[in-house]
């Protein structure tokens, strides 16, 4: 298992290959559909973002409320393809990594190569387990979005797999297959 620390640099990203198991430590920001839309609108308007994006990693998650004595509630990944329309804009602005589950579009995979970025897969259905790797959590932006607010998470050895690397590599065997072919 490779231990990596955020923010990510080009050297870190280039050291990762599809299939590598990683333990991520450092700051990761949560962001889902609604937050992605707002961030992209700001970028398109030439306005400043409410969080730093260069070198950062977004975790596609809407965590549940923290139970008493816990930092955060269940924090499992959401479907990555829901962010496909937004990811190219954010990657062009300096985002270096994303964590989610499932496939990414050809357009996103091309932009990962173009901007030397990486997409990680986290284990779906294991939100309670994954929350144990989050050592702190605070709302960073868009509190009005509730569960979809952007949160600044500090993670320690968060387990993930490199699903798509910056060289075009993928862990998915049936890339490009139709949904009916996959089932």
OpenMM code with the backbone's topology and positions (N, CA, C; nanometers):
from openmm import Vec3, app, unit

residues = "UNK UNK UNK UNK UNK UNK UNK UNK UNK UNK UNK UNK UNK UNK UNK UNK UNK UNK UNK UNK UNK UNK UNK UNK UNK UNK UNK UNK UNK UNK UNK UNK UNK UNK UNK UNK UNK UNK UNK UNK UNK UNK UNK UNK UNK UNK UNK UNK UNK UNK UNK UNK UNK UNK UNK UNK UNK UNK UNK UNK UNK UNK UNK UNK UNK UNK UNK UNK UNK UNK UNK UNK UNK UNK UNK UNK UNK UNK UNK UNK UNK UNK UNK UNK UNK UNK UNK UNK UNK UNK UNK UNK UNK UNK UNK UNK UNK UNK UNK UNK UNK UNK UNK UNK UNK UNK UNK UNK UNK UNK UNK UNK UNK UNK UNK UNK UNK UNK UNK UNK UNK UNK UNK UNK UNK UNK UNK UNK UNK UNK UNK UNK UNK UNK UNK UNK UNK UNK UNK UNK UNK UNK UNK UNK UNK UNK UNK UNK UNK UNK UNK UNK UNK UNK UNK UNK UNK UNK UNK UNK UNK UNK UNK UNK UNK UNK UNK UNK UNK UNK UNK UNK UNK UNK UNK UNK UNK UNK UNK UNK UNK UNK UNK".split()
positions = [
    Vec3(0.0842, -0.1177, 0.0000),
    Vec3(0.0000, 0.0000, 0.0000),
    Vec3(0.0887, 0.1240, 0.0000),
    Vec3(0.0562, 0.2187, -0.0884),
    Vec3(0.1323, 0.3434, -0.0954),
    Vec3(0.0685, 0.4465, -0.0044),
    Vec3(0.1493, 0.5100, 0.0780),
    Vec3(0.1011, 0.6176, 0.1627),
    Vec3(0.1238, 0.7494, 0.0892),
    Vec3(0.0163, 0.8273, 0.0738),
    Vec3(0.0285, 0.9569, 0.0081),
    Vec3(-0.0348, 1.0638, 0.0961),
    Vec3(0.0122, 1.1862, 0.0784),
    Vec3(-0.0350, 1.2989, 0.1580),
    Vec3(-0.0843, 1.4090, 0.0654),
    Vec3(-0.1951, 1.4708, 0.1040),
    Vec3(-0.2475, 1.5842, 0.0302),
    Vec3(-0.1869, 1.7120, 0.0869),
    Vec3(-0.1809, 1.8183, 0.0056),
    Vec3(-0.2239, 1.8268, -0.1335),
    Vec3(-0.1334, 1.7455, -0.2249),
    Vec3(-0.1911, 1.7021, -0.3369),
    Vec3(-0.1168, 1.6202, -0.4324),
    Vec3(-0.0338, 1.7079, -0.5253),
    Vec3(0.0832, 1.6569, -0.5592),
    Vec3(0.1711, 1.7219, -0.6570),
    Vec3(0.1726, 1.6372, -0.7837),
    Vec3(0.2246, 1.6926, -0.8917),
    Vec3(0.2392, 1.6148, -1.0153),
    Vec3(0.3247, 1.4909, -0.9912),
    Vec3(0.4305, 1.5041, -0.9108),
    Vec3(0.5174, 1.3891, -0.8837),
    Vec3(0.4421, 1.2774, -0.8127),
    Vec3(0.3586, 1.3139, -0.7149),
    Vec3(0.2794, 1.2116, -0.6453),
    Vec3(0.1836, 1.1452, -0.7436),
    Vec3(0.1128, 1.2258, -0.8214),
    Vec3(0.0152, 1.1719, -0.9163),
    Vec3(0.0839, 1.0801, -1.0172),
    Vec3(0.1995, 1.1201, -1.0684),
    Vec3(0.2713, 1.0372, -1.1669),
    Vec3(0.3234, 0.9069, -1.1062),
    Vec3(0.3387, 0.9025, -0.9756),
    Vec3(0.3874, 0.7798, -0.9099),
    Vec3(0.2776, 0.6754, -0.8936),
    Vec3(0.1535, 0.7132, -0.9215),
    Vec3(0.0391, 0.6242, -0.9008),
    Vec3(-0.0042, 0.5586, -1.0307),
    Vec3(-0.0338, 0.4305, -1.0216),
    Vec3(-0.0799, 0.3532, -1.1381),
    Vec3(-0.2142, 0.2896, -1.1042),
    Vec3(-0.2975, 0.2734, -1.2062),
    Vec3(-0.4274, 0.2100, -1.1863),
    Vec3(-0.4075, 0.0768, -1.1135),
    Vec3(-0.4872, 0.0554, -1.0107),
    Vec3(-0.4773, -0.0663, -0.9309),
    Vec3(-0.3978, -0.0495, -0.8032),
    Vec3(-0.3187, 0.0577, -0.7919),
    Vec3(-0.2437, 0.0804, -0.6678),
    Vec3(-0.3388, 0.1012, -0.5514),
    Vec3(-0.3103, 0.0356, -0.4403),
    Vec3(-0.3823, 0.0615, -0.3164),
    Vec3(-0.3104, 0.1739, -0.2445),
    Vec3(-0.3874, 0.2724, -0.1968),
    Vec3(-0.3278, 0.3882, -0.1313),
    Vec3(-0.3908, 0.4101, 0.0052),
    Vec3(-0.3157, 0.4780, 0.0910),
    Vec3(-0.3634, 0.5261, 0.2205),
    Vec3(-0.3409, 0.6770, 0.2167),
    Vec3(-0.4512, 0.7520, 0.2098),
    Vec3(-0.4438, 0.8970, 0.1925),
    Vec3(-0.4512, 0.9651, 0.3290),
    Vec3(-0.3577, 1.0568, 0.3526),
    Vec3(-0.3598, 1.1382, 0.4742),
    Vec3(-0.3535, 1.2850, 0.4344),
    Vec3(-0.4112, 1.3696, 0.5193),
    Vec3(-0.4115, 1.5134, 0.4934),
    Vec3(-0.5532, 1.5666, 0.4822),
    Vec3(-0.5668, 1.6767, 0.4097),
    Vec3(-0.6967, 1.7418, 0.3928),
    Vec3(-0.7615, 1.6952, 0.2634),
    Vec3(-0.8898, 1.6608, 0.2731),
    Vec3(-0.9733, 1.6226, 0.1600),
    Vec3(-1.1032, 1.7019, 0.1758),
    Vec3(-1.1581, 1.7510, 0.0662),
    Vec3(-1.2836, 1.8254, 0.0713),
    Vec3(-1.3970, 1.7395, 0.0177),
    Vec3(-1.5106, 1.7421, 0.0873),
    Vec3(-1.6280, 1.6731, 0.0364),
    Vec3(-1.6939, 1.7637, -0.0667),
    Vec3(-1.7475, 1.7044, -0.1715),
    Vec3(-1.8204, 1.7828, -0.2715),
    Vec3(-1.9061, 1.6874, -0.3533),
    Vec3(-2.0335, 1.7225, -0.3642),
    Vec3(-2.1257, 1.6466, -0.4478),
    Vec3(-2.1876, 1.7391, -0.5516),
    Vec3(-2.2912, 1.6931, -0.6166),
    Vec3(-2.3517, 1.7607, -0.7308),
    Vec3(-2.3751, 1.9106, -0.7111),
    Vec3(-2.4504, 1.9462, -0.6075),
    Vec3(-2.4884, 2.0860, -0.5887),
    Vec3(-2.3664, 2.1746, -0.5649),
    Vec3(-2.2722, 2.1276, -0.4858),
    Vec3(-2.1501, 2.2049, -0.4602),
    Vec3(-2.0663, 2.2159, -0.5870),
    Vec3(-2.0563, 2.1070, -0.6631),
    Vec3(-1.9824, 2.1114, -0.7895),
    Vec3(-2.0411, 2.2183, -0.8819),
    Vec3(-2.1722, 2.2215, -0.8909),
    Vec3(-2.2387, 2.3186, -0.9783),
    Vec3(-2.2036, 2.4610, -0.9371),
    Vec3(-2.2103, 2.4897, -0.8091),
    Vec3(-2.1779, 2.6248, -0.7610),
    Vec3(-2.0326, 2.6610, -0.7866),
    Vec3(-1.9413, 2.5672, -0.7609),
    Vec3(-1.7990, 2.5940, -0.7841),
    Vec3(-1.7728, 2.6231, -0.9314),
    Vec3(-1.8325, 2.5453, -1.0188),
    Vec3(-1.8121, 2.5651, -1.1631),
    Vec3(-1.8702, 2.6981, -1.2095),
    Vec3(-1.9843, 2.7364, -1.1545),
    Vec3(-2.0423, 2.8668, -1.1891),
    Vec3(-1.9482, 2.9794, -1.1495),
    Vec3(-1.8885, 2.9707, -1.0313),
    Vec3(-1.7922, 3.0724, -0.9882),
    Vec3(-1.6719, 3.0777, -1.0819),
    Vec3(-1.6197, 2.9618, -1.1177),
    Vec3(-1.5044, 2.9576, -1.2091),
    Vec3(-1.5398, 3.0185, -1.3445),
    Vec3(-1.6575, 2.9850, -1.3959),
    Vec3(-1.7001, 3.0384, -1.5252),
    Vec3(-1.7191, 3.1899, -1.5212),
    Vec3(-1.7513, 3.2440, -1.4028),
    Vec3(-1.7683, 3.3889, -1.3855),
    Vec3(-1.6370, 3.4582, -1.3495),
    Vec3(-1.5293, 3.3794, -1.3379),
    Vec3(-1.3993, 3.4355, -1.3035),
    Vec3(-1.3891, 3.4787, -1.1576),
    Vec3(-1.4742, 3.4236, -1.0720),
    Vec3(-1.4743, 3.4606, -0.9304),
    Vec3(-1.3907, 3.3630, -0.8486),
    Vec3(-1.3534, 3.4084, -0.7292),
    Vec3(-1.2730, 3.3270, -0.6381),
    Vec3(-1.3589, 3.2174, -0.5747),
    Vec3(-1.2985, 3.1009, -0.5570),
    Vec3(-1.3684, 2.9892, -0.4925),
    Vec3(-1.3613, 3.0026, -0.3409),
    Vec3(-1.4594, 2.9475, -0.2688),
    Vec3(-1.4589, 2.9573, -0.1223),
    Vec3(-1.3603, 2.8622, -0.0539),
    Vec3(-1.2982, 2.7741, -0.1303),
    Vec3(-1.1995, 2.6796, -0.0764),
    Vec3(-1.0807, 2.6748, -0.1721),
    Vec3(-0.9638, 2.6360, -0.1234),
    Vec3(-0.8504, 2.6180, -0.2146),
    Vec3(-0.8747, 2.4946, -0.3012),
    Vec3(-0.8339, 2.5005, -0.4267),
    Vec3(-0.8586, 2.3851, -0.5146),
    Vec3(-0.7291, 2.3262, -0.5703),
    Vec3(-0.6258, 2.4056, -0.5859),
    Vec3(-0.5020, 2.3573, -0.6466),
    Vec3(-0.4390, 2.2471, -0.5612),
    Vec3(-0.4186, 2.1311, -0.6236),
    Vec3(-0.3575, 2.0179, -0.5559),
    Vec3(-0.4517, 1.9400, -0.4660),
    Vec3(-0.5747, 1.9839, -0.4555),
    Vec3(-0.6679, 1.9236, -0.3610),
    Vec3(-0.7341, 1.7971, -0.4154),
    Vec3(-0.7981, 1.7258, -0.3240),
    Vec3(-0.8740, 1.6054, -0.3543),
    Vec3(-1.0174, 1.6278, -0.3082),
    Vec3(-1.1139, 1.5956, -0.3952),
    Vec3(-1.2556, 1.5994, -0.3590),
    Vec3(-1.3037, 1.4575, -0.3347),
    Vec3(-1.3768, 1.4404, -0.2262),
    Vec3(-1.4396, 1.3127, -0.1930),
    Vec3(-1.5883, 1.3291, -0.2208),
    Vec3(-1.6412, 1.2493, -0.3110),
    Vec3(-1.7821, 1.2557, -0.3465),
    Vec3(-1.8631, 1.1840, -0.2387),
    Vec3(-1.9018, 1.2588, -0.1369),
    Vec3(-1.9704, 1.2010, -0.0216),
    Vec3(-2.0642, 1.3047, 0.0392),
    Vec3(-2.1742, 1.2575, 0.0909),
    Vec3(-2.2660, 1.3379, 0.1703),
    Vec3(-2.2808, 1.2680, 0.3038),
    Vec3(-2.1913, 1.2944, 0.3977),
    Vec3(-2.1902, 1.2181, 0.5231),
    Vec3(-2.3166, 1.2401, 0.6053),
    Vec3(-2.3491, 1.1397, 0.6834),
    Vec3(-2.4610, 1.1522, 0.7758),
    Vec3(-2.4146, 1.2314, 0.8983),
    Vec3(-2.5104, 1.2842, 0.9755),
    Vec3(-2.4707, 1.3584, 1.0958),
    Vec3(-2.3874, 1.2711, 1.1907),
    Vec3(-2.2975, 1.3371, 1.2604),
    Vec3(-2.2094, 1.2662, 1.3545),
    Vec3(-2.2888, 1.2205, 1.4769),
    Vec3(-2.2762, 1.0931, 1.5129),
    Vec3(-2.3377, 1.0487, 1.6387),
    Vec3(-2.2577, 1.1047, 1.7570),
    Vec3(-2.3140, 1.1034, 1.8758),
    Vec3(-2.2417, 1.1558, 1.9921),
    Vec3(-2.1020, 1.0944, 2.0052),
    Vec3(-2.0030, 1.1814, 2.0231),
    Vec3(-1.8659, 1.1374, 2.0425),
    Vec3(-1.7886, 1.1069, 1.9154),
    Vec3(-1.8533, 1.1187, 1.7994),
    Vec3(-1.7859, 1.0901, 1.6722),
    Vec3(-1.7598, 1.2200, 1.5962),
    Vec3(-1.6593, 1.2167, 1.5108),
    Vec3(-1.6232, 1.3312, 1.4288),
    Vec3(-1.7240, 1.3514, 1.3155),
    Vec3(-1.7735, 1.2413, 1.2621),
    Vec3(-1.8606, 1.2432, 1.1450),
    Vec3(-1.9441, 1.1152, 1.1467),
    Vec3(-2.0541, 1.1176, 1.0758),
    Vec3(-2.1342, 0.9969, 1.0624),
    Vec3(-2.0815, 0.9103, 0.9495),
    Vec3(-2.1656, 0.8219, 0.9018),
    Vec3(-2.1287, 0.7351, 0.7907),
    Vec3(-2.0855, 0.8202, 0.6724),
    Vec3(-1.9763, 0.7820, 0.6065),
    Vec3(-1.9178, 0.8649, 0.5009),
    Vec3(-1.8725, 0.7796, 0.3829),
    Vec3(-1.9682, 0.7147, 0.3171),
    Vec3(-1.9368, 0.6317, 0.2016),
    Vec3(-1.9441, 0.7096, 0.0718),
    Vec3(-1.8727, 0.6670, -0.0301),
    Vec3(-1.8673, 0.7394, -0.1570),
    Vec3(-1.9989, 0.7319, -0.2340),
    Vec3(-2.0247, 0.8367, -0.3106),
    Vec3(-2.1393, 0.8370, -0.4004),
    Vec3(-2.0905, 0.8114, -0.5432),
    Vec3(-2.1834, 0.7901, -0.6337),
    Vec3(-2.1516, 0.7562, -0.7716),
    Vec3(-2.0768, 0.8702, -0.8412),
    Vec3(-1.9586, 0.8418, -0.8881),
    Vec3(-1.8709, 0.9430, -0.9462),
    Vec3(-1.9242, 1.0025, -1.0754),
    Vec3(-1.9902, 0.9227, -1.1574),
    Vec3(-2.0340, 0.9723, -1.2884),
    Vec3(-2.1300, 1.0896, -1.2772),
    Vec3(-2.1932, 1.1068, -1.1619),
    Vec3(-2.2824, 1.2217, -1.1425),
    Vec3(-2.2060, 1.3533, -1.1464),
    Vec3(-2.0750, 1.3492, -1.1268),
    Vec3(-1.9926, 1.4700, -1.1299),
    Vec3(-1.9201, 1.4890, -1.2633),
    Vec3(-1.9446, 1.4000, -1.3603),
    Vec3(-1.8709, 1.4035, -1.4871),
    Vec3(-1.8828, 1.5358, -1.5628),
    Vec3(-1.9963, 1.6011, -1.5575),
    Vec3(-2.0114, 1.7284, -1.6292),
    Vec3(-1.9287, 1.8400, -1.5671),
    Vec3(-1.9003, 1.8293, -1.4381),
    Vec3(-1.8287, 1.9341, -1.3660),
    Vec3(-1.6787, 1.9090, -1.3542),
    Vec3(-1.6387, 1.7832, -1.3506),
    Vec3(-1.4994, 1.7486, -1.3223),
    Vec3(-1.3989, 1.8118, -1.4179),
    Vec3(-1.4235, 1.8166, -1.5499),
    Vec3(-1.3237, 1.8788, -1.6381),
    Vec3(-1.2938, 2.0246, -1.6022),
    Vec3(-1.3943, 2.0993, -1.5632),
    Vec3(-1.3751, 2.2401, -1.5259),
    Vec3(-1.2902, 2.2496, -1.3998),
    Vec3(-1.3198, 2.1665, -1.3019),
    Vec3(-1.2474, 2.1701, -1.1753),
    Vec3(-1.1039, 2.1193, -1.1906),
    Vec3(-1.0852, 2.0174, -1.2730),
    Vec3(-0.9496, 1.9675, -1.2984),
    Vec3(-0.8664, 2.0729, -1.3706),
    Vec3(-0.9259, 2.1443, -1.4638),
    Vec3(-0.8548, 2.2513, -1.5339),
    Vec3(-0.8153, 2.3634, -1.4371),
    Vec3(-0.8917, 2.3801, -1.3290),
    Vec3(-0.8635, 2.4836, -1.2291),
    Vec3(-0.7612, 2.4390, -1.1247),
    Vec3(-0.7168, 2.3118, -1.1319),
    Vec3(-0.6105, 2.2670, -1.0420),
    Vec3(-0.6434, 2.1525, -0.9498),
    Vec3(-0.7693, 2.1054, -0.9491),
    Vec3(-0.8027, 1.9888, -0.8687),
    Vec3(-0.7146, 1.8721, -0.9138),
    Vec3(-0.6588, 1.7966, -0.8203),
    Vec3(-0.5652, 1.6888, -0.8560),
    Vec3(-0.6195, 1.5489, -0.8345),
    Vec3(-0.7245, 1.5360, -0.7536),
    Vec3(-0.7756, 1.4027, -0.7270),
    Vec3(-0.9211, 1.4043, -0.6870),
    Vec3(-0.9847, 1.2904, -0.7081),
    Vec3(-1.1248, 1.2716, -0.6707),
    Vec3(-1.1388, 1.1312, -0.6152),
    Vec3(-1.2314, 1.1169, -0.5198),
    Vec3(-1.2603, 0.9862, -0.4609),
    Vec3(-1.4100, 0.9619, -0.4766),
    Vec3(-1.4453, 0.8476, -0.5322),
    Vec3(-1.5860, 0.8128, -0.5470),
    Vec3(-1.5995, 0.6647, -0.5732),
    Vec3(-1.7092, 0.6283, -0.6398),
    Vec3(-1.7256, 0.4888, -0.6796),
    Vec3(-1.7797, 0.4852, -0.8215),
    Vec3(-1.7434, 0.3806, -0.8937),
    Vec3(-1.7950, 0.3601, -1.0280),
    Vec3(-1.7122, 0.4239, -1.1381),
    Vec3(-1.7670, 0.4104, -1.2586),
    Vec3(-1.6995, 0.4532, -1.3803),
    Vec3(-1.6976, 0.6041, -1.3965),
    Vec3(-1.6023, 0.6529, -1.4779),
    Vec3(-1.5954, 0.7929, -1.5209),
    Vec3(-1.6051, 0.7960, -1.6731),
    Vec3(-1.6507, 0.9077, -1.7261),
    Vec3(-1.6685, 0.9223, -1.8710),
    Vec3(-1.5342, 0.9313, -1.9427),
    Vec3(-1.5387, 0.9101, -2.0739),
    Vec3(-1.4181, 0.9270, -2.1556),
    Vec3(-1.3637, 1.0684, -2.1405),
    Vec3(-1.4536, 1.1681, -2.1361),
    Vec3(-1.4100, 1.3075, -2.1246),
    Vec3(-1.3318, 1.3301, -1.9956),
    Vec3(-1.3795, 1.2741, -1.8844),
    Vec3(-1.3090, 1.2902, -1.7573),
    Vec3(-1.1751, 1.2187, -1.7626),
    Vec3(-1.1722, 1.0996, -1.8175),
    Vec3(-1.0454, 1.0257, -1.8253),
    Vec3(-0.9438, 1.1009, -1.9116),
    Vec3(-0.9894, 1.1649, -2.0186),
    Vec3(-0.8994, 1.2454, -2.1017),
    Vec3(-0.8441, 1.3645, -2.0246),
    Vec3(-0.9281, 1.4284, -1.9448),
    Vec3(-0.8848, 1.5452, -1.8680),
    Vec3(-0.7911, 1.5037, -1.7541),
    Vec3(-0.8097, 1.3851, -1.6980),
    Vec3(-0.7144, 1.3360, -1.5980),
    Vec3(-0.5745, 1.3294, -1.6585),
    Vec3(-0.5658, 1.2803, -1.7809),
    Vec3(-0.4358, 1.2735, -1.8494),
    Vec3(-0.3833, 1.4139, -1.8783),
    Vec3(-0.4685, 1.4993, -1.9318),
    Vec3(-0.4283, 1.6345, -1.9719),
    Vec3(-0.3748, 1.7162, -1.8545),
    Vec3(-0.4375, 1.7024, -1.7366),
    Vec3(-0.4007, 1.7861, -1.6220),
    Vec3(-0.3268, 1.7101, -1.5123),
    Vec3(-0.2774, 1.5909, -1.5433),
    Vec3(-0.2006, 1.5109, -1.4474),
    Vec3(-0.2760, 1.4983, -1.3148),
    Vec3(-0.3894, 1.4297, -1.3227),
    Vec3(-0.4738, 1.4105, -1.2046),
    Vec3(-0.5115, 1.2632, -1.1942),
    Vec3(-0.5792, 1.2281, -1.0858),
    Vec3(-0.6086, 1.0887, -1.0563),
    Vec3(-0.7489, 1.0756, -0.9975),
    Vec3(-0.8100, 0.9618, -1.0231),
    Vec3(-0.9396, 0.9314, -0.9620),
    Vec3(-0.9248, 0.8039, -0.8790),
    Vec3(-0.9648, 0.8141, -0.7530),
    Vec3(-0.9580, 0.7015, -0.6611),
    Vec3(-1.0965, 0.6410, -0.6429),
    Vec3(-1.1007, 0.5120, -0.6182),
    Vec3(-1.2254, 0.4445, -0.5825),
    Vec3(-1.2171, 0.4064, -0.4354),
    Vec3(-1.3271, 0.4335, -0.3648),
    Vec3(-1.3401, 0.3901, -0.2262),
    Vec3(-1.4506, 0.2853, -0.2222),
    Vec3(-1.4484, 0.2050, -0.1215),
    Vec3(-1.5412, 0.0937, -0.1095),
    Vec3(-1.6828, 0.1424, -0.0800),
    Vec3(-1.7714, 0.1231, -0.1771),
    Vec3(-1.9114, 0.1585, -0.1576),
    Vec3(-1.9761, 0.0657, -0.0561),
    Vec3(-2.0729, 0.1182, 0.0181),
    Vec3(-2.1426, 0.0373, 0.1173),
    Vec3(-2.0683, 0.0229, 0.2489),
    Vec3(-1.9563, 0.0927, 0.2618),
    Vec3(-1.8751, 0.0810, 0.3830),
    Vec3(-1.8564, 0.2164, 0.4508),
    Vec3(-1.9609, 0.2992, 0.4458),
    Vec3(-1.9520, 0.4348, 0.4999),
    Vec3(-1.9153, 0.4411, 0.6465),
    Vec3(-1.9689, 0.3512, 0.7264),
    Vec3(-1.9367, 0.3514, 0.8694),
    Vec3(-1.7891, 0.3185, 0.8905),
    Vec3(-1.7381, 0.2234, 0.8150),
    Vec3(-1.5964, 0.1878, 0.8240),
    Vec3(-1.5081, 0.3039, 0.7777),
    Vec3(-1.5399, 0.3633, 0.6633),
    Vec3(-1.4577, 0.4719, 0.6093),
    Vec3(-1.4554, 0.5930, 0.7014),
    Vec3(-1.5641, 0.6172, 0.7747),
    Vec3(-1.5678, 0.7327, 0.8646),
    Vec3(-1.4621, 0.7220, 0.9743),
    Vec3(-1.4149, 0.6022, 1.0027),
    Vec3(-1.3129, 0.5836, 1.1057),
    Vec3(-1.1774, 0.6413, 1.0652),
    Vec3(-1.1587, 0.6685, 0.9361),
    Vec3(-1.0335, 0.7256, 0.8868),
    Vec3(-1.0383, 0.8778, 0.8810),
    Vec3(-1.1496, 0.9370, 0.9218),
    Vec3(-1.1667, 1.0824, 0.9224),
    Vec3(-1.1439, 1.1309, 1.0648),
    Vec3(-1.0398, 1.2121, 1.0838),
    Vec3(-1.0035, 1.2541, 1.2195),
    Vec3(-1.0615, 1.3900, 1.2569),
    Vec3(-1.1019, 1.4712, 1.1582),
    Vec3(-1.1716, 1.5960, 1.1878),
    Vec3(-1.2569, 1.6341, 1.0680),
    Vec3(-1.3636, 1.7091, 1.0956),
    Vec3(-1.4548, 1.7533, 0.9907),
    Vec3(-1.5147, 1.8869, 1.0302),
    Vec3(-1.5155, 1.9809, 0.9342),
    Vec3(-1.5786, 2.1104, 0.9581),
    Vec3(-1.6385, 2.1593, 0.8269),
    Vec3(-1.7484, 2.2315, 0.8363),
    Vec3(-1.8098, 2.2863, 0.7166),
    Vec3(-1.7183, 2.3955, 0.6611),
    Vec3(-1.6899, 2.3880, 0.5306),
    Vec3(-1.5993, 2.4829, 0.4668),
    Vec3(-1.6739, 2.5805, 0.3759),
    Vec3(-1.7878, 2.5381, 0.3202),
    Vec3(-1.8633, 2.6249, 0.2285),
    Vec3(-2.0025, 2.5667, 0.2057),
    Vec3(-2.0941, 2.6525, 0.1710),
    Vec3(-2.2290, 2.6147, 0.1290),
    Vec3(-2.3061, 2.5381, 0.2366),
    Vec3(-2.3038, 2.5908, 0.3572),
    Vec3(-2.3741, 2.5267, 0.4685),
    Vec3(-2.5221, 2.5060, 0.4372),
    Vec3(-2.5795, 2.5945, 0.3536),
    Vec3(-2.7210, 2.5832, 0.3185),
    Vec3(-2.7537, 2.4546, 0.2430),
    Vec3(-2.6533, 2.3848, 0.1922),
    Vec3(-2.6756, 2.2603, 0.1186),
    Vec3(-2.6910, 2.1394, 0.2117),
    Vec3(-2.6794, 2.1608, 0.3405),
    Vec3(-2.6974, 2.0507, 0.4353),
    Vec3(-2.5946, 1.9407, 0.4143),
    Vec3(-2.6424, 1.8205, 0.3874),
    Vec3(-2.5535, 1.7061, 0.3668),
    Vec3(-2.4556, 1.7300, 0.2531),
    Vec3(-2.4963, 1.8087, 0.1532),
    Vec3(-2.4099, 1.8337, 0.0380),
    Vec3(-2.3188, 1.9549, 0.0548),
    Vec3(-2.3161, 2.0156, 0.1727),
    Vec3(-2.2227, 2.1254, 0.1984),
    Vec3(-2.0796, 2.0748, 0.1771),
    Vec3(-1.9915, 2.1656, 0.1429),
    Vec3(-1.8502, 2.1272, 0.1315),
    Vec3(-1.7927, 2.1228, 0.2725),
    Vec3(-1.7307, 2.0095, 0.3037),
    Vec3(-1.6658, 1.9929, 0.4331),
    Vec3(-1.5162, 1.9746, 0.4133),
    Vec3(-1.4424, 2.0289, 0.5045),
    Vec3(-1.2979, 2.0090, 0.5078),
    Vec3(-1.2733, 1.8935, 0.6034),
    Vec3(-1.2242, 1.7837, 0.5491),
    Vec3(-1.1957, 1.6651, 0.6296),
    Vec3(-1.0456, 1.6491, 0.6451),
    Vec3(-1.0043, 1.6100, 0.7627),
    Vec3(-0.8676, 1.5633, 0.7810),
    Vec3(-0.8768, 1.4118, 0.7884),
    Vec3(-0.8042, 1.3455, 0.6984),
    Vec3(-0.8071, 1.1999, 0.6945),
    Vec3(-0.6706, 1.1442, 0.7311),
    Vec3(-0.6723, 1.0239, 0.7852),
    Vec3(-0.5476, 0.9549, 0.8222),
    Vec3(-0.5545, 0.8136, 0.7662),
    Vec3(-0.4692, 0.7851, 0.6696),
    Vec3(-0.4597, 0.6532, 0.6066),
    Vec3(-0.5927, 0.6063, 0.5473),
    Vec3(-0.6657, 0.6993, 0.4851),
    Vec3(-0.7936, 0.6676, 0.4214),
    Vec3(-0.7685, 0.5697, 0.3064),
    Vec3(-0.8326, 0.4525, 0.3095),
    Vec3(-0.8034, 0.3502, 0.2085),
    Vec3(-0.8793, 0.3736, 0.0774),
    Vec3(-0.8062, 0.3631, -0.0323),
    Vec3(-0.8651, 0.3778, -0.1656),
    Vec3(-0.7789, 0.3024, -0.2661),
    Vec3(-0.8309, 0.2918, -0.3873),
    Vec3(-0.7592, 0.2282, -0.4980),
    Vec3(-0.7537, 0.3286, -0.6121),
    Vec3(-0.6417, 0.3347, -0.6807),
    Vec3(-0.6336, 0.4204, -0.7994),
    Vec3(-0.7179, 0.3543, -0.9076),
    Vec3(-0.8318, 0.4177, -0.9386),
    Vec3(-0.9220, 0.3638, -1.0406),
    Vec3(-0.8794, 0.4076, -1.1795),
    Vec3(-0.8423, 0.5355, -1.1923),
    Vec3(-0.7936, 0.5913, -1.3196),
    Vec3(-0.6692, 0.6725, -1.2889),
    Vec3(-0.5595, 0.6408, -1.3588),
    Vec3(-0.4367, 0.7157, -1.3359),
    Vec3(-0.4200, 0.8235, -1.4433),
    Vec3(-0.3137, 0.9006, -1.4327),
    Vec3(-0.2908, 1.0119, -1.5259),
    Vec3(-0.2326, 0.9657, -1.6589),
    Vec3(-0.2137, 0.8362, -1.6754),
    Vec3(-0.1593, 0.7812, -1.8001),
    Vec3(-0.2665, 0.7130, -1.8839),
    Vec3(-0.3901, 0.7154, -1.8374),
    Vec3(-0.4990, 0.6494, -1.9089),
    Vec3(-0.5294, 0.5104, -1.8588),
    Vec3(-0.4579, 0.4658, -1.7571),
    Vec3(-0.4824, 0.3333, -1.7010),
    Vec3(-0.6120, 0.3298, -1.6214),
    Vec3(-0.6739, 0.2131, -1.6175),
    Vec3(-0.8009, 0.1953, -1.5487),
    Vec3(-0.8049, 0.0586, -1.4808),
    Vec3(-0.8746, 0.0506, -1.3685),
    Vec3(-0.8942, -0.0789, -1.3027),
    Vec3(-1.0148, -0.1524, -1.3586),
    Vec3(-1.0953, -0.0831, -1.4369),
    Vec3(-1.2163, -0.1436, -1.4904),
    Vec3(-1.1852, -0.2203, -1.6177),
    Vec3(-1.2245, -0.3455, -1.6222),
    Vec3(-1.1905, -0.4346, -1.7337),
    Vec3(-1.2746, -0.4107, -1.8581),
    Vec3(-1.3985, -0.3632, -1.8392),
    Vec3(-1.4907, -0.3527, -1.9524),
    Vec3(-1.5156, -0.2072, -1.9906),
    Vec3(-1.4136, -0.1251, -1.9900),
    Vec3(-1.4259, 0.0148, -2.0264),
    Vec3(-1.4949, 0.0267, -2.1611),
    Vec3(-1.5956, 0.1103, -2.1682),
    Vec3(-1.6654, 0.1336, -2.2936),
    Vec3(-1.7796, 0.0369, -2.3196),
    Vec3(-1.7974, -0.0642, -2.2353),
    Vec3(-1.9064, -0.1594, -2.2551),
    Vec3(-2.0392, -0.0918, -2.2219),
    Vec3(-2.1439, -0.1344, -2.2867),
    Vec3(-2.2760, -0.0800, -2.2542),
    Vec3(-2.3224, -0.1375, -2.1221),
    Vec3(-2.4214, -0.0743, -2.0631),
    Vec3(-2.4719, -0.1233, -1.9337),
    Vec3(-2.5229, -0.2658, -1.9445),
    Vec3(-2.5875, -0.2985, -2.0553),
    Vec3(-2.6387, -0.4355, -2.0678),
    Vec3(-2.5257, -0.5355, -2.0807),
    Vec3(-2.4127, -0.4938, -2.1373),
    Vec3(-2.3003, -0.5858, -2.1473),
    Vec3(-2.2353, -0.6097, -2.0116),
    Vec3(-2.2461, -0.5130, -1.9204),
    Vec3(-2.1827, -0.5255, -1.7891),
    Vec3(-2.2611, -0.6172, -1.6979),
    Vec3(-2.3901, -0.6340, -1.7221),
    Vec3(-2.4746, -0.7089, -1.6274),
    Vec3(-2.5005, -0.8498, -1.6745),
] * unit.nanometer
topology = app.Topology()
chain = topology.addChain("A")
for resn in residues:
    res = topology.addResidue(resn, chain)
    for name in ("N", "CA", "C"):
        topology.addAtom(name, app.Element.getBySymbol(name[0]), res)
